[in-house]
Amino acid sequence: MRAAFCPSAGEIVLRDVADPTPSAGEAVVRVRACGICGSDLHWYGGAGGPPSVCPGHEIVGEVAAVAGGGALREGDRVAVEPLRPCRGCERCRRGDYHLCGRLRILGLHDDGGLAQSVKAPVASLYKLPDGLPMAEAVLTEPLAVSVHAARLGGIDRNTERVLVLGAGAIGLLSIVAARALGAREVLVSARHPHQARAALELGADAVFATDEDGRAALSSSAAERDIAVVIETVGGEAPTLQQGVFAAAPGGTVVVLGLYTFNPPYPALVALAKEIRVVGSMVYNRGEAGSDFERTIEILEQERDKLAPLVTHRFGLERADDAFRTAADKTTGAVKVVIEP
């Protein structure tokens, strides 16, 4: 089969590799769509994983083969939770398999979905509703990231105001997650005009620019009415952790989703005085509230018409290099770029 690799910064190449063969408890999924994530772009930019591993972890497709019994059958349409934990340690047994000390991630440690087929644990496959197109179902994984963050933030129907810092794909999906869990008002900061438009279309009540005037307006809004939860999705070298601590109300929560490339400034005294709860959010799990992936698929089915426009670009596998260049260049208007092998 054909698979994509990133042997060096800014380079995507296709190679012929052996078809995957499932071991006991595994399945082979014929990939129908795989999204390009911000972490894939870090890899593409030179800060990523091993060049011998096929990237891609936002994967949906059809079951091609299953080793062993179980409910899955050939042809079933599935979303892939790209985690391969040990399933035996204490954290795995309580549902926190995303924190497993032996966790492996498809597309980082093991071959991912930028290929014609991928091998994954049967326990990591979730059936998709028949009416949900694959190009939209590819949003399952990134939306699950946002659902997990919203749950960690304690967002529910009693949550008055939520602030999402950043309006990339994860930021935009965090709007949807916050609304689905019950947030009454959602504010968003957005750098680009197309992101601001998308945020409003997805249900944001107000969008603030990231320039000096926008930051001042956001600070004024936070001072006028409490912001209970801040979801930080920017990372990189942005000062958004500090911004989130200042914006959150006393007793509020800041959930960190952004992938930082340095140790960001942190106003510890402000966090102490306001009793701010700062929570890191690592992908998704199956906790007391249930599976993040299962809840996400419910949201996708309910909000499919609203979410469909987030898939802005679609490429075949043979044009994977073009897909990465498009995703890396925000002047293209890219939100979610999808490769369809």
N, C-alpha and C positions, 0 to 999 in steps of 0.2 A: 504494500500500500504506500501511498504518498503521505509524508508528514513534514511539517515546517519546523525549522530550528533557527536559533539566533546565535550564530557562532562568534559574532563580534558586535560592538555597538553600531546601531543603525543598519544592520544587515539581517535580512530574513532569507533563508534558502530552503528549497524543497529537496527532500531526499527520498529514495526508495528504501523502505525498511520492512522487516518481516511483520506479517499480520499478528496481532496479539492473540495469545491462547490463554483461556481462563483456567485458573486452578480452582480447587474446591472453595465454594463460597464466593466465587467471582462471576462476572458476566462481561461479555464483550458488547459494547454499544457502538452501533454504526452512527457516527456523528452527522447530525443534520445542520447544526448551527453551533458556533462557539464565539462568544463575545471577547473583545479585547478590553482588558481591565487596566486601570491605572498602574497596578503593580507590574503588568506585562510591559507597559511603557517604560517603567523604571529599568526593567531588564533590557529592553530595546535601547535605552539611553546609555547603557554601559554599567548599570548598578545592579544587575540581575543575577540570575542563576547560572548553572553549568551549561555550556554550549552543547553538551551531549543529550540534554533533556528537551523533549518537545514541549513547548509552553502551552498555555490555554487551560483555564479552569472554569469558565462559564459555559457549561456543556449541556446540550440536549440532543437526543437522538432516539434511535430504535434499538431494542435489544436484538442482537444478532445470534448470541449463544449464551447459555447459562450452564455452569458446572455445578451439578447437584440439584436438589429439589428446591421447593419454594414456590411462591405465588407468581413469580415473573415468568412470562412466556415470550418466545421469539415473536418479534413484531410489536411488543408493547412500547408505547411512547413514554420516555422517561426523562426526568431531569437528574443530573448527576451531582450529588454532594461530593465535592472533590477531596474528601478527607479519607485517609487510610490510617486510623488509629489502631492501637493494639487490641482494643475491646476487652482487655482483661484487668487493667489496673484499676485502682480505686476511683480515679477521676472518670474513666470510661464507664464504669459500672453505675455511677450516679448520673450519667448523661452528659458530663462535661468532657466528652471525648475530644473536643477541640483543644483542650489543654493537656492532652496526653503527652507524656515525656518522650514517647516514641512515634509521635505523629509524623506521617508523611503526607504530602499534598500533591495531588495530580497537577502537573504543569510546573512544578517546582522541584520536587524530589523524584517523582516518577513521571513518565510520559503523560502529557495532557491531551487536550482536545483539538489542537490545531493539526488534525490528521483525519484520515478517513474513518478510523476506528480507534477506540480507546478501551482499556481494561479497567474495571472498577469493582469494588466489593458490592455484592448484591444488597447488603444492608445500607448502602449509600445511594440507592436508586429509588426515585419517587415517581410513581405513575402520574402522567399528565392528563388533564381533561381532554376529551376527544376534540372539542371545538377550539382549542387553544393552538394557534399557529406556532410552528417551531421558532420562527424569527422573533416572536414576542415571548415565547416560553424561555428564550435564552436569558431573559431578565430575572429568572428565578434566583440564580446565585447572587447577583449583586443586590437584589431586593431583600434577600434573606439576611445579608449583612446589615442592611438598614433596619429590618424588623428586629434583629437581635439587639442592635444599639438602642432602639426605641424601648424595648422591653427592659434593658439594663437601666435606662433612664427613668423607669417607673411611669412612663406615659400611659395614662388611661383616661376615662371620661371625666375625671376630676381635674385634669391638667388644663389650665387656662391658656398659657402661652408657651410656645416652643420656638427656639431660634435655631435655624440650620445655617451654619457657617460654611459657605461653598455651594456652588450649584453645578458641579460636574455630575456625572452619572449617579454616584453614591449620594451626593447632596440632594439631587432631584428626587431620587427614590426614597430618601429619608422624609421628604414632605409627604409622600404617599403613605409610608409606614406610620408616621406620626398621626396622620388623619385617620388611618384605619384603626389605630389603637385608641382613638378618642380625643386627641388634642383639639381644643376649640379654636385656637388661633395659631397660625404658623408664620413666622417671619423668616426671611432668607437673605443672605448676602450673595451677590452674583458679580462676577468680574466682566462677563461678556454679555452683549445685548441679547443674543439668542438664548443664553442661559436664563436671563431674566424673564423673557417671554415664556419659556418652557415652565419656569417655576410658577408663574401666575396661572398657566393653563392646567397645572397639576394641583392647584388648590392653595397656593401661598396667598396670604392676605396682604402682605407687603414685601417688596424687594428693595434692598439697599445696595447701592454701588459700593465697591471696595476702595474707592478713592477717599481722600480726606473728608470731603463733604458727606459722602455716604456713611463713613464711620461716625461722624459727628451726629448725623440724623439717627443712626441706630442707637447711639449712646443716649440721646434724648428720649427715644422711645422706651428704652429699658428703664430709664429713670422715672418715666411717667407711670408705667405699669409693669409689675413684676414679670420677669421671664423665669419660669420654673425649671426648664430644661434647655440646655444648649447641646446641640450635636455638632461637633467639630469634624469636618470632612476634608479639609484642605491639605494639611500636612506639609511636606516639602520643607521649605525654609520660611514658611509664613509665620507671623506672630499670632496666629489664631487661638492657640491655647490661652495665651494671656488675655486676648480679647474676650474669650468665652468666660473666663473667671470674672472679669470686670462686668460683663453683661448679665450674668446670672444673678438672680435675687438671693438675698440671705437665705440659707438653707436649701439653695438650689443645687442642681446637678449638672456637671459638664461631662459629656460622653465623648471620648477621643476615638475617632475613626481614621483620621488622616494619617498617612504613612510619612512620618517625619524623616528627613535625611540628616538631621542634626539634633542636638539637645535644645529644645525651644525654651525661650525665657518663660519663667513661671513665677507669678506674683504670690509667693507663699504666704506673706503676711495678710494680703487681701483675702486669700482662700481661708486662712485661719480665722480672721475676724468675722467673715461672713458665713463660716461653717459650710463652705462649698464642698460638695462631694465630687471628686474627679474620678471617673471610671474609664478604664481602658476597655475597648470592645474588640474582641478577636473573633471574627467570622460568625459562626452560628453553632447551635447545639440542640440537644433534646432535653431541656430542663423541666422544672416543675410545671411550667406553663405549656409544655408540649413541644413538639418539633418546630423549630423556626422554619424549616423548609415546607412543612405541611401547611402552616399558617400562611406562608408566602404564596403558595400555589392557590389558596383560596382567594387571596387579595388579587392576584393576577387575573383570575377568572372573573372576579367582580369588576375590575377596573381596566380590562383589556383595551377598551376603546380609548381611554385616557392615556394609557401607557404606550400604546403602539407607536406614536410619533417619536418616542425616545430612540427608537432604532432608526438612525439617520442615514446609515450607509451599509450596504451589503456587497460583499465580494466573494468570488469563488476562491478556493484554496490556491489555485495557480497565481492569483493576484494578492497573495498574503503580504508581500512587500509593500504594495500600494495601500493595502488596508492599514498597515502600521503607520505609514507616512501620513495618511489621512487622519488617523486617530491622534497622532502626536501634534498635529497642526490645528489648533483651535480656530484659526481663521476660516477653516473649511465648514464651520458650523457643526462639527461632529459632536454628538453626545454619546451614543453607543454604536460602535462599528462592529459589524458581525461578519464572520467568515463562514461560508456555507460549503463544506466539502462535498 
